[in-house]
Every structure is written in structure tokens, then in C-alpha cells.
């Protein structure tokens, strides 16, 4: 069978990528193209391939030996460095599909929307964008993908597509998010990090508050600040409320004091009070690291109640492992802290028994001023996932979890994976570009 020389990107997406020995490298997520003033056709320069742990790498088209049988075969010379989109690059599925354009058809310009992009294999393993599958736009909201009024479709040579590169209206962010709706927040954050600032703002606007809050928590600090400051004040305050209090406080601390106060004034009074308290602590202290919303119950609560609380989907894994038991009031700062119970102990006891009867009281609580080093040693020495933080009167202020500590002891740019060694599937290859 002759290798495929023409393919639409929509059909290429999700295909498995293999090396010459038949080992699976990953799956295609997108195609990277570049435009040039000296070429009539954009050039397809590489594939965005998702490998293990949902990491995305760049595979140059020069490494692609064939596209056939529902799979992509490469030379095996694949650089495993994480893909980072450059300013002169465009992602077909993320940025071109659903883009409104004008198409020359029978001597006139027709309003249309791109549905897919076709690429073609040329000399020396080069690939070019040669055609576009488009749909005529009808009356009404031409950018509404859910409209019941669907125009006719046709394939047009790429040379007949007007303003493909400089289209005034880009693909809807909803279309991009639809392609990545199955991703966890950390993986979606990686996708958003690779976008241009303008595109990041569009995607942020399309996400609901809860999803955006989860994604912001996983982004590098510069991206967090860029997105939050780009939102309207009311929306930014809502997103901060949806974030974990410690993450929200960390982000607020990077903003000018005037902006901090403006956002806090727009927030729910209780939520704002928690953040104001967190902002008074040093970043690398127990007070600066803690969340003010751990799982808290009174001593008379049953084990069944505790298990029901830790099963809540919105709880992070780290917070769900420990229940902190206090006297009323049970909102931080609480009444007197009495002890804690690990989830494993809860699973071993009868559901009707009171939680106050199985407390671990041996662990000395942290104070807000305890250092990051002290916290790290306690977590390691006692194999703990979370530690209580109390004030001078013994009231629970919050809890420090191991994930928050890791965020502070890892290099600042750990999310960008620059500290990982490159691992090639064969021998060192020419990098991205």
C-alpha cells in the first residue's frame, strides 16, 4: 500500500504515533503550521503528540515517514522536551478550525467557516497546507456552532481562502475547550500555557468560574497574574472565591495592594476575611502555606458523617485524607483543637461510633510562624499528608498539606518541566522548529 500523501487534520488527530520498531510513542493532538509572506501555502512543520502522563511534545514532519493504516510512523528520532508554541506558529485544531473566512468561489467572495484543513506531502518529507473543508455561513449568528441553520460544505484550494492568517474573528474558545473537555485541570493548564496571551484570555472567558479556578491553580505564576488581571473585577473576585484559600492568597500577594483591596471588597465577607488573614503571614511559614478550609468536625460527629464528608468530589486528595476535630465553632478559627483522624482509621471503625473516641492526639500542632523546613521534617518524620495549624489559644486556624509544601520546595518553573532531562527514543534529534 502506498503511503498517504494527502490527509485532513481532523482525521489525523487522535491517531497513534509509532516508532519504526512498532513501539507506541503517543497520539496526535494537533498539527503546527507556519505562514510566510513568500509562500502561497502555509507549511505544516510538525505534530503535537501527547505522550505518557498527558505531556505534549513536538514531532517535526520531517520525522514522519508515513501516515497509513490509521497510524503515524516516525523515524524514532523524537525529542521528548515539552512542546511550547512559538509566536510564528499556529495550531490547526486549536486556532484555525471554526475560524470565519471569505472564500473565492465562482468569481465572488463567499462567507464561510473552516471545518477542517488538508495537508499534503511534498518533496524531502515536507508538508504543506493545500486545501480547506469549509461551510457556507447562513443568516443569524454565523459563529454559533449550535445553530440549526447549517450551510452547504465544499473543499476549496487554500489559495482561495482570504485572510486565513489575519482573520478578524478567531475560532471560538468553546470549540477549543470542547476538544480538551476530558482533561484534568493540570493537563488543561498545560494546554492553556502554550497558547498566546490573547488566546489564553479568550479561553479563560469561556470557562466557568470553578473550572477556571482549578486551572489557574495549576498554572505558572506569570500566567495566573495575566489571566486574573485580564478579568473584570467582579469575575476575578468570583474566581478567587472558587480557588483554594491558600492558592488565592498566594496569587493576591503578587498583585498591587490597591488591586488586592479592590478584589477583596468584591468577595464574600467571610471568604475575604480568610484571605486577609492568610496575607498577613510569611509565604514560607505554616500560616502562609495553610488552607483555611480543611475537613473539620465536632467530637460528637459519627464516623459515618466523617466518611460522607471526605467523599465529597470537590475535596482534593490531600485534604480528604484527614479530619480535624475541634470544639465549636467549626469554622476557622475554630474552638479548641482536640486532635485528628486519618481516613484509614475511619475505615476500620464502626460507622455509628463518635469520631471523638478515636482521635490521634500525639502529634504536636504547628504554629503559624513555623518554618517551611520544620513543616517538611514533620511531614517526612511522621509520614503525614496534612498537619494542623493552631493559634496561641489552641484554636485551629487551618491545615498544611503535602501538596502545598511541594509547590514551595520545587523550582519555581517546575510546571514547565525544564528540570527534566531530555529522553529521546533513539538518539538526540533536532529540536522543535
KAURZI-V293634 format. One record per residue. RES is the residue in three letters. SS is DSSP state (hx for helix, st for strand, lp for the rest). D_LAST is the distance of its C-alpha to the last C-alpha in whole Angstrom. Layout:
BEGIN
<<RES/SS/D_LAST> <RES/SS/D_LAST>>
END
This chain:
BEGIN
<<UNK/lp/31> <UNK/lp/28> <UNK/lp/24> <UNK/lp/24> <UNK/lp/22> <UNK/st/22> <UNK/st/22> <UNK/st/22> <UNK/hx/19> <UNK/hx/23> <UNK/hx/24> <UNK/hx/20> <UNK/lp/20> <UNK/lp/22> <UNK/lp/22> <UNK/st/22> <UNK/st/19> <UNK/st/21> <UNK/lp/20> <UNK/lp/22> <UNK/lp/25> <UNK/lp/25> <UNK/lp/24> <UNK/st/23> <UNK/st/19> <UNK/st/20> <UNK/st/20> <UNK/st/17> <UNK/st/17> <UNK/st/15> <UNK/st/13> <UNK/st/10> <UNK/st/11> <UNK/st/10> <UNK/lp/14> <UNK/lp/15> <UNK/lp/18> <UNK/lp/18> <UNK/lp/18> <UNK/lp/20> <UNK/lp/18> <UNK/lp/15> <UNK/st/12> <UNK/st/11> <UNK/st/7> <UNK/st/8> <UNK/st/11> <UNK/st/12> <UNK/st/15> <UNK/st/18> <UNK/lp/19> <UNK/hx/22> <UNK/hx/23> <UNK/hx/21> <UNK/lp/18> <UNK/st/15> <UNK/st/12> <UNK/st/9> <UNK/st/9> <UNK/st/7> <UNK/hx/10> <UNK/hx/11> <UNK/hx/12> <UNK/st/14> <UNK/st/18> <UNK/st/20> <UNK/st/21> <UNK/st/24> <UNK/lp/27> <UNK/lp/26> <UNK/st/23> <UNK/st/19> <UNK/st/19> <UNK/st/16> <UNK/lp/17> <UNK/lp/17> <UNK/lp/14> <UNK/lp/13> <UNK/lp/11> <UNK/lp/14> <UNK/lp/12> <UNK/st/13> <UNK/lp/10> <UNK/lp/10> <UNK/lp/10> <UNK/lp/9> <UNK/lp/12> <UNK/lp/11> <UNK/st/10> <UNK/st/13> <UNK/st/14> <UNK/hx/16> <UNK/hx/19> <UNK/hx/19> <UNK/hx/19> <UNK/hx/20> <UNK/lp/23> <UNK/lp/26> <UNK/lp/25> <UNK/st/28> <UNK/st/28> <UNK/st/30> <UNK/st/30> <UNK/st/32> <UNK/st/35> <UNK/lp/38> <UNK/lp/38> <UNK/st/37> <UNK/st/35> <UNK/st/35> <UNK/st/34> <UNK/st/31> <UNK/st/29> <UNK/st/26> <UNK/st/26> <UNK/st/24> <UNK/st/21> <UNK/st/21> <UNK/st/18> <UNK/st/19> <UNK/st/18> <UNK/lp/18> <UNK/hx/18> <UNK/hx/16> <UNK/hx/15> <UNK/lp/13> <UNK/st/14> <UNK/st/15> <UNK/st/17> <UNK/st/21> <UNK/st/23> <UNK/st/24> <UNK/st/27> <UNK/st/29> <UNK/st/32> <UNK/st/35> <UNK/lp/35> <UNK/lp/39> <UNK/lp/41> <UNK/lp/41> <UNK/lp/38> <UNK/lp/35> <UNK/lp/33> <UNK/lp/35> <UNK/lp/33> <UNK/lp/37> <UNK/lp/39> <UNK/lp/41> <UNK/lp/41> <UNK/lp/38> <UNK/lp/38> <UNK/lp/37> <UNK/st/34> <UNK/st/32> <UNK/st/29> <UNK/st/28> <UNK/st/26> <UNK/hx/23> <UNK/hx/24> <UNK/hx/27> <UNK/st/26> <UNK/st/26> <UNK/lp/24> <UNK/lp/22> <UNK/lp/19> <UNK/lp/22> <UNK/lp/24> <UNK/lp/27> <UNK/lp/27> <UNK/lp/24> <UNK/lp/24> <UNK/lp/27> <UNK/hx/26> <UNK/hx/29> <UNK/hx/27> <UNK/hx/24> <UNK/hx/26> <UNK/hx/28> <UNK/hx/25> <UNK/lp/25> <UNK/lp/28> <UNK/lp/29> <UNK/lp/26> <UNK/lp/28> <UNK/hx/28> <UNK/hx/26> <UNK/hx/23> <UNK/hx/23> <UNK/hx/23> <UNK/hx/20> <UNK/hx/19> <UNK/hx/20> <UNK/hx/19> <UNK/lp/15> <UNK/lp/17> <UNK/lp/17> <UNK/hx/21> <UNK/hx/22> <UNK/hx/21> <UNK/hx/22> <UNK/hx/26> <UNK/hx/26> <UNK/hx/26> <UNK/hx/28> <UNK/hx/31> <UNK/hx/30> <UNK/lp/31> <UNK/lp/35> <UNK/hx/36> <UNK/hx/36> <UNK/hx/33> <UNK/hx/31> <UNK/hx/33> <UNK/hx/32> <UNK/hx/28> <UNK/hx/29> <UNK/lp/30> <UNK/lp/27> <UNK/lp/25> <UNK/lp/24> <UNK/hx/27> <UNK/hx/25> <UNK/hx/24> <UNK/hx/27> <UNK/hx/29> <UNK/hx/27> <UNK/hx/28> <UNK/hx/31> <UNK/hx/32> <UNK/hx/31> <UNK/lp/33> <UNK/lp/37> <UNK/hx/39> <UNK/hx/41> <UNK/hx/38> <UNK/hx/36> <UNK/hx/40> <UNK/hx/40> <UNK/hx/36> <UNK/hx/38> <UNK/hx/41> <UNK/hx/39> <UNK/lp/37> <UNK/lp/38> <UNK/hx/41> <UNK/hx/39> <UNK/hx/35> <UNK/hx/37> <UNK/hx/39> <UNK/hx/36> <UNK/hx/34> <UNK/hx/37> <UNK/hx/37> <UNK/lp/34> <UNK/lp/35> <UNK/lp/38> <UNK/hx/42> <UNK/hx/42> <UNK/hx/40> <UNK/hx/41> <UNK/hx/44> <UNK/hx/43> <UNK/hx/42> <UNK/hx/44> <UNK/hx/47> <UNK/hx/45> <UNK/lp/45> <UNK/lp/48> <UNK/hx/50> <UNK/hx/50> <UNK/hx/46> <UNK/hx/46> <UNK/hx/49> <UNK/hx/47> <UNK/hx/44> <UNK/hx/46> <UNK/hx/48> <UNK/hx/44> <UNK/hx/43> <UNK/lp/46> <UNK/lp/45> <UNK/lp/43> <UNK/lp/39> <UNK/lp/40> <UNK/st/43> <UNK/hx/44> <UNK/hx/45> <UNK/hx/42> <UNK/hx/40> <UNK/lp/43> <UNK/st/43> <UNK/lp/46> <UNK/lp/46> <UNK/lp/46> <UNK/st/49> <UNK/st/52> <UNK/st/56> <UNK/lp/59> <UNK/lp/61> <UNK/lp/63> <UNK/lp/60> <UNK/st/60> <UNK/hx/57> <UNK/hx/57> <UNK/hx/56> <UNK/hx/54> <UNK/hx/52> <UNK/hx/52> <UNK/hx/50> <UNK/hx/47> <UNK/lp/46> <UNK/lp/45> <UNK/lp/42> <UNK/lp/41> <UNK/lp/41> <UNK/lp/38> <UNK/hx/39> <UNK/hx/40> <UNK/hx/42> <UNK/hx/44> <UNK/lp/45> <UNK/st/48> <UNK/st/51> <UNK/st/52> <UNK/st/56> <UNK/st/58> <UNK/lp/61> <UNK/lp/61> <UNK/lp/59> <UNK/lp/56> <UNK/lp/53> <UNK/lp/52> <UNK/lp/54> <UNK/lp/56> <UNK/lp/60> <UNK/st/60> <UNK/st/57> <UNK/st/59> <UNK/st/56> <UNK/st/54> <UNK/st/53> <UNK/st/50> <UNK/hx/49> <UNK/hx/50> <UNK/hx/54> <UNK/hx/54> <UNK/hx/53> <UNK/hx/56> <UNK/lp/59> <UNK/lp/61> <UNK/lp/60> <UNK/lp/63> <UNK/lp/63> <UNK/st/62> <UNK/hx/59> <UNK/hx/61> <UNK/hx/63> <UNK/hx/60> <UNK/lp/58> <UNK/st/57> <UNK/lp/58> <UNK/lp/57> <UNK/lp/54> <UNK/lp/54> <UNK/lp/53> <UNK/st/50> <UNK/st/51> <UNK/lp/49> <UNK/lp/48> <UNK/lp/47> <UNK/st/44> <UNK/hx/41> <UNK/hx/42> <UNK/hx/45> <UNK/hx/44> <UNK/hx/41> <UNK/hx/44> <UNK/hx/46> <UNK/hx/44> <UNK/hx/43> <UNK/hx/47> <UNK/lp/48> <UNK/lp/45> <UNK/lp/45> <UNK/lp/43> <UNK/st/44> <UNK/st/47> <UNK/st/49> <UNK/st/50> <UNK/st/53> <UNK/lp/55> <UNK/lp/58> <UNK/lp/60> <UNK/lp/58> <UNK/st/57> <UNK/st/53> <UNK/st/51> <UNK/st/48> <UNK/st/46> <UNK/st/43> <UNK/st/41> <UNK/hx/38> <UNK/hx/35> <UNK/hx/36> <UNK/hx/36> <UNK/hx/33> <UNK/hx/31> <UNK/hx/33> <UNK/hx/33> <UNK/lp/29> <UNK/lp/27> <UNK/lp/26> <UNK/lp/22> <UNK/hx/23> <UNK/hx/22> <UNK/hx/18> <UNK/lp/19> <UNK/lp/18> <UNK/lp/21> <UNK/lp/20> <UNK/lp/19> <UNK/lp/16> <UNK/lp/18> <UNK/lp/16> <UNK/lp/18> <UNK/lp/19> <UNK/lp/17> <UNK/lp/15> <UNK/lp/11> <UNK/lp/8> <UNK/lp/6> <UNK/lp/4> <UNK/lp/0>>
END
